[in-house]
Amino acid sequence: MNAENREMVGGTRDKKRGHPLLRWSTKQETFSHGFSQSDLQALSAICEAIMPPVPLLSLDLDMKLKVLRNDALLSFFKSSGSHVRPDEVAEVMATKAMPVTVTVVRIVLRLLTFRLGTLLLCGFVCLDKKNWSFLLLKFSDISLEKREKVLQKWNKQWYNPLARIAFMMIKAIFLFYYFTWTNENTENPAWDAIGYKVDIGENEDIERKQRPLEKGIIETAKEDEATIKQLMINKGLKLKEDKESNTFKIECDAVVIGSGCGGGVAAANLAKSGLKVIVVEKGNYFVPQDYSTLEGPSMFEMFEANGLLMTHDGRFRFMAGSTLGGGSVVNWAASLKTPDAIIEEWSVDRGIATFDREGYTAAMESVCKRICVTERVIREGFQNQILRKGCEKLGLDVTVVPRNSSEEHYCGSCSFGCKTGDKRGTDITWLVDAVDNNAVILTQCRAEKLIFADTESGRRKKKMLGSHNFDIKHSHK
Ligand SMILES: Cc1cc2nc3c(=O)[nH]c(=O)nc-3n(C[C@H](O)[C@H](O)[C@H](O)COP(=O)(O)OP(=O)(O)OC[C@H]3O[C@@H](n4cnc5c(N)ncnc54)[C@H](O)[C@@H]3O)c2cc1C
């Protein structure tokens, strides 16, 4: 958003909250996106067509009066995609989106900077019938109304995958940026207009020193090679240096890759049984006082592929946690037990021994106990209240979804980390058990390759020698 627009509206939310990685960085002046000025002009023309200004004349009298009496609404209706700095949208795209989709966007934007390219992608809409001496127009010179029609077509044109993917990606990134971006005072001009509020003060009271995994964690992003080595030794690991390949071999009994719902529980149990366990997690470690609940940066930082993991045709988007604690940190806390019929199907019909009714049910009970699953909810969320009311009116049965947070907990921002520490993710349960039993956790550390070797005997053909190449890449997931 340009400077003028940023200053237009917004309440005063004066303080910075949360970890710097979970806030928007301050205004950027240099960019690394690599788009040319003409690419950016085409991008801006697309953004304007995705979000055009709403002319007051098009509103009915009631709405017009409402808008004229409300500064925030007025500026929201007047503003459009062209008010957002294309550099900023391009930067988010180039640094956060999947490289293959960014390449498609680059190709499409470049084509749109040429008249023939525009003709190829948009068809005859780029013919300027009024001006016979200047017949073909490039995309940014086409009228706003016609640009909107082009985008509507792209959205449906399965036989034009380049344009369709580029449109989906630009739309997703631009709207996400427009509605989630905040300035240093945690303000976004659109929020007051659409009535969106972020509760940013709740974690103020949590003591700074609470970092329950401190004892076993090595946050590789904060260290260098020498200090990582020293910290590993301090935490009881034996290292062997292989000068030839410039690698370290770490001796341990078990390596758990990923610290989410599966990895966290496995690490706790393996460590409890006396094994020396290493947990390798490619995300970062955050604690309740770090969470900002700001959608944009939280999504980029704590979700797989910056929250932008989608199929190549852009039709499906996938959400998965990628932070210490994995999905258990960003999920909605609904803790449903596996229904009996499903256990029956798995254990009896499919004959899978792991799901043997007694053993599986006991394990499930033990998990529910550790993460404090409760069916009692004192304050129900707004949308749940509406849903309940609707179901009751229709005469449908309504039950409470059990959650792994306390009965009085309510926040509405579960997907961006629990600021009160109420949600019992692996980061405050199983991983704590694991480090209490001497497990070591490496964050910002991605396992790249599993090495298998033949066994001398036995039923399994291969045994795992090691998880190779803990790629310690700072800020890369
Ligand atoms: C927004 C959201 C809401 C959800 N809500 C609910 C809900 O209410 N109830 C429910 O039951 N389920 C919910 N889920 C699903 C649930 O969280 C997942 O099913 C669960 O977390 C999966 O556990 P997991 O151990 O397989 O993987 P995850 O919990 O996703 O953990 C995988 C971890 O491994 C790390 N990792 C991956 N590859 C590597 C590598 N190569 N090297 C190092 N680390 C790696 C990742 O960074 C991640 O932290 C939700 C999920 C999301 C995303």
The ligand as an ORCA input file, in Angstrom:
! r2SCAN-3c Opt
* xyz 0 1
  C      -4.495    -25.036     10.026
  C      -4.666    -26.464     10.489
  C      -5.685    -26.803     11.343
  C      -5.847    -28.122     11.784
  N      -6.802    -28.410     12.706
  C      -6.915    -29.660     13.213
  C      -7.811    -29.964     14.270
  O      -8.525    -29.091     14.765
  N      -7.856    -31.234     14.735
  C      -7.051    -32.221     14.223
  O      -7.125    -33.368     14.691
  N      -6.173    -31.963     13.238
  C      -6.072    -30.706     12.738
  N      -5.135    -30.426     11.766
  C      -4.317    -31.520     11.264
  C      -3.192    -31.925     12.224
  O      -2.538    -30.802     12.768
  C      -2.219    -32.814     11.470
  O      -2.929    -33.940     11.018
  C      -1.065    -33.268     12.308
  O      -0.327    -32.167     12.781
  C      -0.149    -34.179     11.484
  O       0.891    -34.626     12.310
  P       2.288    -35.067     11.687
  O       3.184    -35.460     12.793
  O       2.031    -36.061     10.604
  O       2.858    -33.772     10.949
  P       3.015    -32.298     11.477
  O       2.340    -32.087     12.776
  O       2.608    -31.429     10.341
  O       4.573    -32.160     11.724
  C       5.520    -32.318     10.702
  C       6.746    -31.506     11.107
  O       7.865    -32.020     10.397
  C       8.650    -30.950      9.936
  N       9.368    -31.472      8.764
  C       8.833    -31.913      7.611
  N       9.807    -32.334      6.780
  C      10.973    -32.167      7.431
  C      12.344    -32.424      7.089
  N      12.688    -32.937      5.916
  N      13.314    -32.125      7.993
  C      12.980    -31.580      9.195
  N      11.698    -31.311      9.566
  C      10.714    -31.620      8.693
  C       7.671    -29.863      9.628
  O       8.310    -28.583      9.668
  C       6.648    -30.039     10.757
  O       6.970    -29.246     11.874
  C      -4.968    -29.132     11.311
  C      -3.925    -28.788     10.435
  C      -3.773    -27.473     10.030
  C      -2.627    -27.130      9.116
*
